[in-house]
Amino acid sequence: MFSVKYWCNPWKNTWSTFGKRVGCSWTFGCSCHHAQGSLSKKKQRTATSHLRRKKVPCQSVLDHFDQQYRLELGDLWTSARAVLLNPDFWQYGVMLNRFTAVSDLRRTLKTQGFFSVRLQTEESSAPPTQPCLKQPEGNGPMSTAECITKGLSDDSNLQTDCGSHCLQSELSESPLLQCYIHPYPQRFPSQAHRPSCLKQYYLLNAASLLPVLALQVKNGENILDLCSAPGGKAIAIMQSCNPALLCCNEPDPHRRDWLAKTLESFLPPSVNSCVIVSAQDGRYFGQSEPSKYDKVLVDAPCSNDRSWLYSPGGQQGEQRLRERAMLPALQTQLLKSALSAVCRGGTVVYSTCTLSRAENCSVVEAVLNDCPEAELEDLWEELAVSFSKHFCFSHDQKAPLQSGTIAPCDSRLGILVVPHPGKTWGPMFVSRIRRKL
């Protein structure tokens, strides 16, 4: 059971509106192709039902994206558009849970054509420097991770580890972030939430692991995940290191419950003293806990291109487009708050799952202009070059401009993963800022 430190939430309505994004974690649609004339009646009904549920893009959102991204991305938008409009061809990754037995799972994945992507960094492989710390002082912690009997997703045919043997922490071992991907769209079953049973894997857009890699987490550090729900990146952090403290902050109560269940599904009780859930207003977190954390992740609320493109009904699409104009101000406040919460010499990583320049490079530029203690770090060689085999990154600032397009975002401000046929990961923007000593 994970503890929650409750705080006043004056921006509940604002966060709730923007916070309904799926984050950077998706369960992708089935890509099975049914042979004509060879289906049973039951399977035919299932296939027909699947076709009826096929996602239909919101025209107003698509028109807006066409107008904006043609200018910002040029030819890259043509390929990204083709991917976003074909959900059945989206790829996804399978992040393994180091706190469970996964040997059989690895064999299953390899049999189905999945392969492992090397994601470990040298910085996160050092032995623990200090034991887990007690929970920070403040308002008394309260438990919200209640056991539930109804599954959160489809049951998997894979064996889920239950019982005391799966609750033995592997903190004595060197953490290793392990993710398996497939070169083609493949349906892999999700696992249901079961009390006292840890899930073996987390389904996600593999590009969403890049912010965690950029954070370069180390054993024994105090880490803040400022906008944590639904919890995928918090789980990835725990796969990468043995922190002294991981604070997962989420002000919206519904998303916070989702976050707590995610943590309960992947982390054993032995790490409960290291992982807490906070309910603070992220814009003011830096004021209440200044210079406390070694690393801060700001996976900011954003206009999630994948989900917003399929807004149900024109009215919701129009509403989301109106909200989009207000997001950069919120994102800027969150990033500034993170810089206050991180210690001098510490690192802040800012990420979104949108292609929008206004929510990506422009936010980073605004914070750099207002915060003299902020120092930008270039991620191009470290991540873009290293992972170019798997992800498609937007062109560098040195690339020639096309007629009718605006200057591309300076890659020193951050890297942008653009969905591309055969590399359908993203969108994902990542920027890293260090607070000067």
C-alpha positions, 0 to 999 in steps of 0.5 A: 500500500502506497502512502499519499501526502495530501495537499490543498489543490486550488487548480483541481478543475484546471488539472482535471481538464488537461489531465485526462490525457492517457499520458505516454502509455497506450495499449494499441489496437489489434492488428490481426488480419482475418482471412475472408471466408475462413471465420466462424460465425462467432469470429465474424461477429467479433471482426464486424464489431471490431470494424464498428469500433474503428477509430474515426479522427475528429475533422476539426482537430485534424484540420488544425494539425494539418495547418500547424504541423505542415509549417512546423515539420514540413515533409515529416508531417506527411509521414507522421500524419499517415501513421497517426491516422492508422492506429492499427499499425502503431507499434508498442513496447513491453517493459519488463518488471524486475520485481517479478520472474520474467524468464518465461515471458522473455522466451514468449516475447522472443518466440513472437519476434520481439527483441530487446532494446538496450536502454541501460545507462552507465550512470544508473548501474552503480551500487546503492549509495544509501538506504531508502529514506523515511517519508518526508515530514509534512501532513500525515500520509494516508493510504489510497492504493486499495486492493480491487478485485475487478481487472483494469484491463484484459486478462492475459494468458501469461502466468502472473507471479503471485505469493510471497516469492514475487514480493521479494525485492531485487534492490540488491541487484543492479537495476536494468531497464528492459524493453522489448519491441517488435518491428511490426504491429503486434497485439500483446495481451495486457494483464489485469490488476490483482491484489497481492500479485505483481504484473510482469510487464507494462505496455507502452509507447517505447519513446516514452522511456526516453525522458527516463533515460535523459534523467540519468537516475542513479541509486540513492537519489531523491527523485520527483515525478511531478506529473506522475499519473498514470505511472508508467514513467515512475515504474520505468524509474524504479526499473532503472535505479534504487532511489532513496526516495521517489515522490510521485505527484498527482493533484487530480484525485481520479488520476491519483487513484489510477497512479496508486493502483499502477504502483501497487501492480508493479512494486513490492511492499519492500519499496513502500518506504521509498515511494510515496504519492503526493497530491500537491499543486505542481505549479507550487511544488518548488515553493513547498519543497525547495532544492530537495530533489536530485532529479525532477521529471516534468512529463507535462500535461499536453495536447496528446496528439494521438488521443486528441486526434480521435476526440469523440465528436466535434464539440470536444475537439473544438473544446480541446483546441481552445484548451491547447492555447492555454497549455504553454502557460501551465507547462511553463509554470510546472517547469519553473516549479521543477527548477525550484524543487531540484537542488543546485547541480541537479537535473530537470527533464521536461517532456510532452507527447505532442509535436506542438512547437508552442508546448515544446521548444517555446516552453523551454525557451521561455524558462531559460529566458526567465531563469538565469540558474537554468542551463540547457544540456544537448541531448542530440548525441546522447539520445537521438544519435544513439536511438536513431535505429529505432526512432525517427527524430525531427531534423537538426537545426542545420537541415535545409529549410523547405519552401513555406516552412518555418525554421525547425526547432533548435535541437539543442532545446530538445529532441522530438520523436516523430511517428514514421512508417516502420518507426511509429513511436512518438510523438515525444519531446524531451529536453534536459535542464541543469540547475547551476551550482 
